[in-house]
């Protein structure tokens, strides 16, 4: 089918690697050439060994799920004859511990706020159906065991 690549680069800085005193800042470079500054979440690794300004893997995971849902939703809406003018999602991922006590992103709430052209706008039931179909067809949602819920903002 297709491959999707990312290059992760990290270099040790500082002499106290064995004591855990080293920066975890790194970069993600994607095949299109975009480089993103990355770091662990400060909730996991404290500053100065993390950088809260950088993207952390958990945020990226939430963004990937939300982005996939949006792309699928917009495609399905267009195919159904609806015209989406804007789509904004303030998605939230929640970390809990699994049965072994290991933290994981157990739930992602998608909170899309969608604006339509008034002449081609779905009713609430049609929009709910589009969200359901988007979730069922999203490649990322089909790749994870995390609960993903859509809490559409109207």
Order of alpha helices (4+ residues) and beta strands (2+ residues): beta-beta-beta-alpha-beta-beta-beta-beta-alpha-beta
